[in-house]
Amino acid sequence: MTIAPATSEASRTAWLLGLRADSDLDLVRRVERGFPTKAADTLARRLDPRGEYLRVTDIIPKSTYHRRIKAKEPFSKEESEKLFSLAKVFAEVARQYHNDMARVGQFMARKHALLDGQTPLDVAKKTSAGADLVLKILAQADAGVAA
């Protein structure tokens, strides 16, 4: 599977979440309103179609996820930010690996020395600060900078 061709980071990230966003600001507004629960399902399915290393409940707590579905409520702003941060990391990894999702999955699931032996996925899915750290490591690698 490859990420759909897109012209901007916002559109690549939105595609991973199964959302439409015409601009970065549009995506910000979607985060503020809260993503629909299907965004988590779409993200997990697009990132890991076989369910080998990522489940929705790895990102959003199981009880929260099921409560939102049952009540037909969108995710909170904070939950949406968590999904957005993870999607942004995957979009950047996909860009660097030329949309080869098998290689993206391998990178995200492999322990990394700069993350104290944790995987980029584990660090990125916990907090937006963790996602930012993974993005920083990716930017350094892309620029050829030693950490």
PAZAPA-4460 file (N, C-alpha, C; in steps of 0.05 Angstrom, whole numbers, plus 32768, in hexadecimal, padded with zeros to 4 digits):
% residues 147
    n_x    n_y    n_z   ca_x   ca_y   ca_z    c_x    c_y    c_z   seq   type   mol
   8011   7FE9   8000   8000   8000   8000   8012   8019   8000     1      M     A
   8009   802D   7FF2   8018   8046   7FF2   8005   805D   7FFA     2      T     A
   8010   8072   8004   8001   8089   800A   7FF9   8097   7FF1     3      I     A
   7FE0   80A0   7FF0   7FD6   80AE   7FD8   7FE7   80C6   7FD2     4      A     A
   7FEC   80CB   7FB9   7FFC   80E3   7FB2   7FED   80FC   7FBC     5      P     A
   7FFC   810E   7FC7   7FF0   8126   7FD2   8003   813D   7FCE     6      A     A
   7FF8   8155   7FCE   8008   816C   7FC9   8012   817A   7FE2     7      T     A
   8008   8173   7FF9   8011   8181   8011   8011   816D   8028     8      S     A
   801F   8175   803D   8020   8164   8056   8003   8161   8061     9      E     A
   7FF4   8177   8060   7FD8   8176   806A   7FC8   8161   805B    10      A     A
   7FCA   8161   8041   7FBA   814E   8031   7FC3   8131   8035    11      S     A
   7FDD   812D   8038   7FE7   8112   803E   7FDE   8108   8059    12      R     A
   7FDF   811A   806D   7FD7   8113   8088   7FB9   810E   8089    13      T     A
   7FAA   811F   807C   7F8D   811C   807B   7F85   8101   806D    14      A     A
   7F93   80FB   8058   7F8D   80E1   804A   7F92   80CA   805C    15      W     A
   7FA7   80CA   806C   7FAC   80B4   807F   7F96   80B1   8093    16      L     A
   7F89   80C7   809A   7F73   80C7   80AD   7F58   80C3   80A0    17      L     A
   7F57   80C1   8086   7F3E   80BF   8077   7F2D   80D8   8078    18      G     A
   7F3B   80EF   807A   7F2D   8108   807C   7F33   8119   8063    19      L     A
   7F23   812D   805F   7F28   8140   8049   7F31   815A   8057    20      R     A
   7F47   8165   804D   7F51   817E   8057   7F5D   818D   803F    21      A     A
   7F52   81A5   803A   7F5B   81B4   8023   7F74   81C5   8029    22      D     A
   7F7B   81C8   8043   7F92   81D7   804B   7F9B   81CF   8067    23      S     A
   7FB2   81D9   806E   7FBB   81D4   808A   7FA7   81DF   809E    24      D     A
   7F9D   81F7   8099   7F8A   8203   80AB   7F70   81F3   80AD    25      L     A
   7F68   81E8   8097   7F50   81D7   8097   7F55   81BE   80A9    26      D     A
   7F6C   81B3   80A8   7F73   819C   80B9   7F74   81A4   80D6    27      L     A
   7F7E   81BC   80DC   7F7E   81C6   80F7   7F61   81C8   8102    28      V     A
   7F50   81D2   80F1   7F34   81D5   80F9   7F27   81B9   80FE    29      R     A
   7F2F   81A6   80EE   7F24   818B   80F2   7F2E   817F   810D    30      R     A
   7F47   8185   8114   7F51   817C   812E   7F42   8189   8145    31      V     A
   7F3D   81A3   8142   7F2F   81B2   8157   7F13   81A8   815B    32      E     A
   7F05   81A0   8146   7EEA   8196   8148   7EE9   8179   8151    33      R     A
   7EFF   816B   814D   7F00   814F   8155   7EFC   813D   813C    34      G     A
   7F0E   812A   8138   7F0C   8118   8122   7EF5   8104   8127    35      F     A
   7EE8   80FB   8111   7ED5   80E5   8115   7EE4   80CB   811C    36      P     A
   7ED6   80B9   8129   7EE4   80A1   8133   7EEF   8090   811B    37      T     A
   7EE3   8093   8104   7EED   8084   80ED   7F09   808C   80E6    38      K     A
   7F12   80A4   80EE   7F2D   80AD   80E8   7F42   809A   80F5    39      A     A
   7F3C   8091   810D   7F4F   807F   811A   7F50   8064   810C    40      A     A
   7F39   805A   8104   7F38   8041   80F5   7F46   8043   80DA    41      D     A
   7F42   8059   80CC   7F4F   805D   80B2   7F6D   805F   80B5    42      T     A
   7F76   806E   80C9   7F92   8071   80CE   7F9F   8056   80D4    43      L     A
   7F94   8047   80E6   7F9F   802D   80EC   7FA0   801A   80D4    44      A     A
   7F8A   801A   80C4   7F88   8009   80AD   7F9C   8011   8097    45      R     A
   7F9F   802B   8093   7FB1   8035   807E   7FCF   8031   8086    46      R     A
   7FD4   8033   80A0   7FF0   8030   80A9   7FF8   8013   80AC    47      L     A
   7FE5   8002   80B3   7FEB   7FE6   80B8   7FD4   7FD5   80AF    48      D     A
   7FD1   7FD1   8095   7FB9   7FC2   808A   7FB6   7FA6   8096    49      P     A
   7FCC   7F99   809D   7FCA   7F7E   80A8   7FC7   7F7D   80C7    50      R     A
   7FC8   7F94   80D3   7FC6   7F95   80F1   7FDD   7F88   80FF    51      G     A
   7FF5   7F8B   80F4   800C   7F7E   8100   8018   7F8D   8117    52      E     A
   8017   7FA8   8116   8025   7FB8   812A   8014   7FCF   8135    53      Y     A
   7FFD   7FD5   812A   7FED   7FEC   8133   7FD0   7FE5   8133    54      L     A
   7FC3   7FEB   8149   7FA6   7FE9   814C   7F9C   8004   8156    55      R     A
   7F83   800A   8151   7F77   8023   8159   7F7B   8027   8177    56      V     A
   7F78   8011   8186   7F7A   8013   81A4   7F97   8016   81AD    57      T     A
   7FAA   8016   819B   7FC5   801D   81A2   7FC8   803C   81A2    58      D     A
   7FB6   8049   8195   7FB7   8066   8192   7FA3   8074   81A6    59      I     A
   7F8B   806A   81A5   7F75   8075   81B6   7F6E   805E   81CA    60      I     A
   7F6C   8064   81E4   7F64   804F   81F7   7F4A   8041   81EF    61      P     A
   7F4A   8027   81F2   7F33   8017   81EA   7F19   8021   81F4    62      K     A
   7F17   8028   820E   7EFE   8031   821A   7EF5   804C   820D    63      S     A
   7F08   805D   8209   7F01   8077   81FC   7EF7   8073   81E0    64      T     A
   7F06   8062   81D1   7EFE   805D   81B5   7EE2   8052   81B4    65      Y     A
   7EDC   803D   81C4   7EC1   8031   81C3   7EAC   8044   81CD    66      H     A
   7EB2   8054   81E1   7E9F   8068   81EB   7E98   807C   81D5    67      R     A
   7EAC   8085   81C7   7EA7   8099   81B1   7E95   808C   819B    68      R     A
   7E9B   8074   8194   7E8B   8066   8180   7E6E   8063   8189    69      I     A
   7E6B   8059   81A1   7E50   8054   81AC   7E40   806E   81AD    70      K     A
   7E4C   8084   81B5   7E3E   809D   81B8   7E3D   80AD   819D    71      A     A
   7E4A   80A2   8189   7E4C   80AF   816E   7E57   80CB   8171    72      K     A
   7E6C   80CD   8182   7E79   80E7   8186   7E94   80E7   8178    73      E     A
   7E9D   80FE   8170   7EB8   8100   8165   7ECD   80FE   817B    74      P     A
   7EE6   80FA   8174   7EFB   80FA   8188   7EFE   8117   8192    75      F     A
   7F09   8119   81AA   7F0F   8133   81B6   7F25   8140   81A6    76      S     A
   7F29   8159   81AB   7F3F   8168   819F   7F5A   815A   81A5    77      K     A
   7F5E   8152   81BE   7F77   8145   81C7   7F7B   812A   81B9    78      E     A
   7F65   811B   81B7   7F67   8101   81A9   7F6C   8105   818B    79      E     A
   7F60   8119   8180   7F64   811F   8164   7F81   8128   815F    80      S     A
   7F8C   8138   8171   7FA8   8140   816F   7FBA   8129   8170    81      E     A
   7FB4   8115   8180   7FC5   80FD   8182   7FC4   80EE   8167    82      K     A
   7FAD   80EB   815C   7FAA   80DD   8142   7FB9   80ED   812C    83      L     A
   7FB5   8108   812D   7FC2   8119   8119   7FE1   8117   811B    84      F     A
   7FEB   8117   8133   8009   8116   8137   8014   80FC   812C    85      S     A
   8006   80E6   8131   800F   80CC   8127   800D   80CB   8109    86      L     A
   7FF7   80D5   80FE   7FF5   80D5   80E1   800A   80E6   80D4    87      A     A
   8011   80FD   80E0   8026   810E   80D6   8041   8100   80D5    88      K     A
   8047   80F1   80EA   8060   80E1   80EB   8060   80CD   80D4    89      V     A
   804A   80BE   80D1   8049   80AA   80BC   804B   80B7   80A0    90      F     A
   803F   80CE   809D   8040   80DC   8083   805D   80E3   807C    91      A     A
   806C   80EC   8090   8088   80F4   808C   8099   80DB   8087    92      E     A
   8095   80C6   8096   80A4   80AD   8091   809E   80A3   8075    93      V     A
   8085   80A4   806D   807E   809B   8052   808B   80AC   803D    94      A     A
   808C   80C6   8041   809A   80D8   802E   80B7   80D0   802B    95      R     A
   80C4   80CB   8042   80E1   80C4   8041   80E6   80A8   8035    96      Q     A
   80D2   8096   8038   80D5   807B   802D   80C6   8079   8012    97      Y     A
   80C0   808F   8005   80B4   808F   7FEB   809A   807F   7FEA    98      H     A
   808A   8082   7FFF   806F   8076   8002   806F   8058   8002    99      N     A
   8086   804C   8008   8087   802F   800B   807E   8027   8027   100      D     A
   8065   8020   802A   8059   801C   8045   8066   8004   8053   101      M     A
   8070   7FF1   8045   807E   7FDA   8052   8097   7FE4   8060   102      A     A
   80A6   7FF6   8053   80BE   8001   805F   80B6   8015   8076   103      R     A
   80A1   8023   8072   8097   8035   8087   8091   8026   80A0   104      V     A
   8082   8010   809D   807B   7FFF   80B4   8094   7FF4   80C1   105      G     A
   80A7   7FEB   80B1   80C0   7FE1   80BD   80CE   7FF6   80CE   106      Q     A
   80D0   800E   80C3   80DD   8024   80D1   80CE   802A   80EB   107      F     A
   80B4   802C   80EA   80A5   8034   8102   80A4   801E   8117   108      M     A
   80A8   8005   810F   80A6   7FEF   8122   80C2   7FE5   812C   109      A     A
   80D7   7FF1   8122   80F2   7FE9   8129   80FD   7FFB   8140   110      R     A
   8109   7FEE   8154   8114   7FFE   816A   812A   8010   8160   111      K     A
   812B   8028   816C   813D   803D   8162   814F   8046   8179   112      H     A
   8169   8048   8173   817D   804F   8187   8178   806B   8192   113      A     A
   816F   807E   8182   816A   8099   818B   8151   809C   819B   114      L     A
   8142   8086   819D   812A   8086   81AE   812C   8073   81C5   115      L     A
   8145   806F   81CE   814B   805D   81E4   8140   8041   81E0   116      D     A
   8142   8038   81C8   8139   801D   81C2   811B   8019   81BE   117      G     A
   810C   802F   81BF   80F0   802E   81B9   80EB   8030   819B   118      Q     A
   80D4   8028   8191   80CE   802B   8175   80C4   8047   8170   119      T     A
   80C7   8051   8158   80BB   806B   8151   809D   806B   8155   120      P     A
   8090   8055   814F   8073   8052   8153   806C   8056   8170   121      L     A
   807A   8048   8182   8074   804A   819E   8077   8066   81A9   122      D     A
   808C   8073   81A0   8091   808F   81A9   807C   80A2   819D   123      V     A
   8076   809F   8184   8064   80B2   8176   8047   80AF   817E   124      A     A
   803F   8097   8186   8022   8094   818C   801C   809C   81A9   125      K     A
   8030   80A0   81BA   802A   80A7   81D6   8022   80C4   81D9   126      K     A
   8032   80D6   81CE   802D   80F3   81D1   8035   8102   81B8   127      T     A
   802B   811B   81B6   8033   812C   81A0   8051   8133   81A2   128      S     A
   805B   8135   81BB   8078   8139   81BE   8088   8122   81B4   129      A     A
   807E   810A   81B7   808B   80F2   81AC   808B   80F2   818E   130      G     A
   8074   80FA   8183   8072   80FC   8166   8085   8111   815B   131      A     A
   8087   8127   816A   809A   813C   8161   80B7   8133   8162   132      D     A
   80BE   8123   8176   80D9   8118   8178   80DF   8106   8160   133      L     A
   80CC   80F5   8159   80D0   80E3   8142   80D3   80F4   8129   134      V     A
   80C3   8109   8126   80C5   811B   810F   80E0   8129   810E   135      L     A
   80EB   8130   8125   8105   813D   8127   811B   8129   811D   136      K     A
   8119   8110   8126   812D   80FC   811E   812B   80F8   80FF   137      I     A
   8113   80F7   80F5   810F   80F4   80D8   811A   810C   80C9   138      L     A
   8116   8124   80D3   8121   813C   80C6   813F   813C   80C6   139      A     A
   814B   8133   80DC   8168   8131   80DD   8173   811D   80C9   140      Q     A
   8165   8106   80C7   816D   80F1   80B4   816A   80FB   8098   141      A     A
   8155   8109   8093   814F   8114   8078   8165   8128   8070   142      D     A
   816E   8137   8084   8182   814C   807E   819F   8141   8080   143      A     A
   81A1   8128   8088   81BC   811C   808A   81CB   8125   80A3   144      G     A
   81BC   812D   80B8   81C8   8137   80D0   81CB   8120   80E4   145      V     A
   81E2   811D   80F0   81E6   8109   8105   81D9   8114   811E   146      A     A
   81CC   8102   812D   81BF   810A   8146   81D2   810E   815C   147      A     A
***
